[in-house]
Amino acid sequence: MKKPGDRVKQTIYSLKKRFDDGNIIQMQTEEGYLYNATCTFNPPATDAEIAHFEQETEFILPKDYKEFLKITNGCSLFDDVEYGGEIDLYSLEEILKRNQGYDEYEGCYDIAYIYQDNIVIHSTCISQNEGNYLFWKGHIDQFDEARPLESNFELWVDRFVVCQGAKFWWWPIYTSANEDKLKGKGL
């Protein structure tokens, strides 16, 4: 039986292996766009740093997310070598910085920024033993506007890596009938 965090360990270790020693890998995104990408991984967080963060913030960190932090305390994924990127999974320090000054919505905090979307952990879901505690919202939206991803962190990060950084949570809204119209509106 798998333990919480086993999938995140396998996913992140495999991704790190692909990008060892500054490797650059050609990626393909939607509509056939190709680019050369790299990933940058921060040093891991210690158990003491994670415990201190939880005490200081009173945020509840789920077990699978703690395992991620023990591998890399934040990272930048699938950055275009030529143009940069906007896929940042925050370090503990960045979570503190990014979540200061919010009109807090009970137990929610941003853990990532992905091309104008934020990935949000909802602590109340964790404290109520709900497995689907991950949400997403536009980066200027309030927490009460966040929409469920129907996922925990390790399922989300596994899918995100398999999709090579594509915002797969947007895919259901695009159909062959409305894709051009939605993209014209910037969605």
C-alpha positions in Angstrom: 0.0 0.0 0.0 1.3 3.4 -0.9 1.8 6.0 1.7 0.9 9.7 1.3 3.8 11.3 -0.6 5.0 8.2 -2.4 3.7 9.5 -5.8 5.1 13.0 -5.2 8.5 11.5 -4.4 8.5 9.4 -7.6 7.2 12.3 -9.7 9.7 14.9 -8.5 12.7 12.5 -8.3 12.0 11.4 -11.9 11.6 15.0 -13.1 14.8 16.1 -11.3 16.7 13.2 -13.0 15.5 14.4 -16.4 16.9 17.9 -15.6 20.1 16.9 -13.8 23.1 19.1 -14.3 21.2 21.9 -16.1 19.8 19.6 -18.8 17.6 21.3 -21.4 14.8 19.3 -22.8 12.6 20.1 -25.8 8.9 20.3 -24.7 5.7 20.3 -26.7 2.7 22.2 -25.5 -0.8 22.8 -26.8 -1.2 23.5 -30.5 2.2 21.9 -31.3 4.4 24.7 -29.9 7.9 23.5 -29.2 10.4 25.1 -26.8 13.5 24.2 -24.9 12.9 24.0 -21.2 14.7 23.7 -17.9 13.7 23.2 -14.3 15.3 24.7 -11.2 14.9 23.0 -7.8 15.6 24.6 -4.4 17.4 22.7 -1.7 15.0 20.7 0.5 13.3 22.0 3.6 14.1 20.3 6.9 11.5 18.8 9.3 12.3 21.6 11.7 11.7 24.3 9.1 8.4 22.7 8.1 7.3 22.4 11.8 8.4 26.0 12.5 6.4 27.2 9.4 3.2 25.4 10.6 3.6 26.8 14.1 4.2 30.3 12.8 1.4 30.4 10.3 -1.1 28.0 11.7 -1.4 26.6 8.2 -2.0 22.9 8.0 0.4 21.3 5.5 -0.8 18.0 4.1 1.6 15.0 4.3 2.1 14.7 0.6 3.0 18.4 0.3 5.5 18.0 3.2 7.2 15.2 1.2 7.5 17.6 -1.7 9.1 20.2 0.5 11.6 17.7 1.8 12.7 17.0 -1.8 12.6 20.6 -3.0 11.6 23.6 -1.0 10.0 25.2 -4.0 10.9 25.0 -7.7 10.5 26.6 -11.0 9.2 24.2 -13.7 9.4 24.0 -17.4 11.0 27.5 -17.9 11.5 28.4 -21.5 15.3 28.8 -21.9 14.8 31.8 -24.2 11.8 33.6 -22.6 11.7 32.4 -19.0 8.6 31.0 -17.4 5.8 31.5 -15.0 5.5 28.2 -13.2 6.6 28.6 -9.6 5.9 26.2 -6.8 6.6 28.3 -3.8 9.2 27.7 -1.0 8.0 28.0 2.6 9.4 31.6 2.7 7.6 32.5 -0.6 4.3 31.1 0.8 4.7 33.4 3.8 5.5 36.4 1.5 2.7 35.7 -1.0 0.0 35.2 1.6 0.6 38.3 3.7 -2.0 41.0 3.6 -4.7 38.8 2.2 -8.2 39.1 3.6 -7.8 35.5 4.7 -10.5 33.1 3.7 -10.5 30.5 6.4 -7.5 28.2 6.0 -6.6 28.9 2.4 -3.1 29.8 1.2 -1.4 30.0 -2.2 1.4 27.5 -2.9 2.0 28.1 -6.6 1.7 30.6 -9.4 1.2 29.2 -12.9 0.6 31.6 -15.8 -1.9 33.9 -13.9 -3.4 31.1 -11.8 -2.7 30.3 -8.2 -2.8 26.8 -6.7 -4.4 26.9 -3.3 -4.4 24.5 -0.3 -7.6 24.6 1.8 -6.6 23.7 5.3 -10.2 23.2 6.4 -10.5 20.3 3.9 -7.4 18.7 5.4 -8.6 19.1 9.0 -11.9 17.4 8.0 -9.9 14.5 6.3 -11.1 15.4 2.9 -8.7 14.1 0.3 -9.5 16.8 -2.3 -8.0 19.9 -0.6 -6.4 21.5 -3.7 -8.1 24.5 -5.4 -7.2 27.0 -8.2 -8.1 30.6 -8.7 -7.0 33.5 -10.9 -4.1 35.3 -9.4 -6.2 38.4 -8.7 -9.2 36.5 -7.4 -10.1 36.1 -3.8 -9.9 32.8 -2.0 -13.7 32.5 -1.9 -13.6 32.4 -5.8 -11.3 29.4 -5.8 -12.5 26.3 -7.7 -11.9 22.7 -6.6 -9.3 20.7 -8.5 -10.8 17.5 -7.1 -7.3 16.5 -6.1 -4.6 16.4 -3.5 -1.1 17.7 -4.1 0.6 14.5 -5.3 -2.2 13.7 -7.8 -2.1 17.3 -9.1 1.7 17.5 -9.4 1.8 14.1 -11.1 -0.7 15.2 -13.7 0.9 18.6 -14.1 4.3 17.0 -14.8 2.8 14.5 -17.2 1.1 17.4 -19.0 4.5 19.2 -19.2 3.3 22.3 -17.3 -0.1 22.7 -19.2 -3.0 24.0 -17.1 -5.0 20.8 -17.5 -7.7 22.1 -15.2 -8.7 24.4 -17.9 -9.1 21.7 -20.6 -12.8 20.8 -19.8 -14.0 24.3 -20.6 -12.6 24.2 -24.2 -14.6 22.4 -26.8 -14.3 22.3 -30.5 -17.4 24.6 -30.6 -16.1 27.3 -28.3 -12.2 27.2 -28.2 -11.6 30.0 -30.7 -14.2 32.2 -29.0 -12.8 31.6 -25.5 -9.2 32.2 -26.6 -10.3 35.4 -28.2 -11.5 36.5 -24.8 -8.1 35.6 -23.2 -9.4 32.5 -21.4 
